[in-house]
Every structure is written in C-alpha cells, then in structure tokens.
C-alpha cells in the first residue's frame, strides 16, 4: 500500500481569527471547522488559545433564567394580543347583529344600501 503524501498547508492569521471568532460566537463548533477545512481539532484548539478574545479560564455562559424570562414576557404579550383580538371580534359580532336587526325592522338590506363603494 502506498502512503499518500500529506500536503502541509498554511492558513493566514486572518483566516484563523475569523474561524476562532465564529467558534467564540457559537455559530460553529470546532469539529465542524475541522471537517470543513480538513484541519485537526488540536490545531483549531491551538488557534483558539492564540486568537480567542476569551482567556482560557473565562467561559461564556448563556443563562437559562434570562431565556426563561424572555419566553414568559413573550407569552404574556401573546395573551394580551389574543385578548385584544377577542374583544374586537365581540365588537364586530355585536355590530353585525345590530345591522341585521335594523335591516329586519326597516324591511330592507341596510348593509347593502349604506355600504361604502370601493
């Protein structure tokens, strides 16, 4: 069996910094970068040590509580909007019923008679 000759590649500092920034932002992980660019994970971790804006002891933490609070606020907003839509639907039903009753009493179709022309 023949051994394939490995080609040594060099990546620019800008390229490395871009990939490390994407990893720091959580847009991509080390394994994905490794597979896409055919680079060892060890090399990428070395890039992180060298170019990351976070120190080795620093960690980025996404707090579940803040996400939970955000979801609760969104649910409250949805409930408020549903109440408003329900109230408007009741008003609309009331006006339709009123027009129907008045049309019956007048003996003619008031909705058709007074409907604005488009």
N, C-alpha and C positions, 0 to 999 in steps of 0.2 A: 504494500500500500504506500502510495506517495503522500507525503505530508504537504499540505497546501502552505505555501509561503505566506506568512502573515505580513500584512502591509501596516507599517507604522504610520498612523495619521496624527496630525497636529491640529487642534481646534483653537481658534482665535480666542483671546481673552473676552472679547465682546460676546461671542457665541456662548462661552461658558457662563458669563454673568447673566445673560438672558435666560438660559435654562435654569440656573440656580434661582433666579427671581420667580420664574414660573412655579418652581417647586415650593419656594417660600410662601407664595400666594395660595398654594393648594390647588392650582389649576391642573397640575400634572404630578405624577409621583416619580420617584427615582427609577423604579422598574420600567415604567413606560418610556422614559427618556433613554434608558439603557437599551431597550428593544428597538426603538425607532432609529437611533443613531449607531447601533451596534457598538456600544461602549460598555465596559464593565461597570457594574454598580459601584465597585470600590473607587474607580476613577471619578465617578459622579459625586460620591461622598467626599472625596478629596477636594473637588471643586467647591462643594458646599462649605467645607471648612475654610477654604481660602477666600471665597467671594460672598458668602452669605452675610446679610445685614444683621442677622441674629448671631449672638455668640453661642458657643457650644452649650453653655448652661442655661441659656434662655429658651423658653418654649412659647409657642403660640397656642393660646387656649381659647377655644370657642365655647362660651358659657351656654349651657343648656337653658339656664334660667332666663337669660336675655331673649333667647329664641322663643321660649315658652311665653314670656310676657308679650312679645311681639304677636304671637299667634292668638293670645287672649284678646289683645286690642283689635286685631283684625276680625275676630269672631264677634266682638261687641259692635263693631262698625257694620258688619253684615246684618246682625239682628236689627240694628237701628234702621238700616235701609229697607229691610223686609217690612218693618212696622210702617214706614212711610208709604211704601208701595201698597200695603194692605189698606191703609187709610184712604189713599187716593182711589183705590178700587171701590171701596164702600161709597165714597162720594159720587163716583161715576155711575154706580148702580142706582143710587138714590135719584140722580138727575134723569137717568133713562126712564126709571119708573114714573117719575113726576111727569115727564113729557108724554109718556104713554097714557097716563090717566087723563091729562088735559086734552090729549087728542081724542080720547073716547068721549069726553064731555062736550067737546066742540063739534064732534062729528066729522072731523077732517084730520088729515095727517099733518100735524103742526111741524113735525121734524122735517118733513119733505118741503113744506111750504116756506119755512124760515131758515132752511139750511143755507149757509153761505156758499156762493158759487166759487168754484176753484178756477 
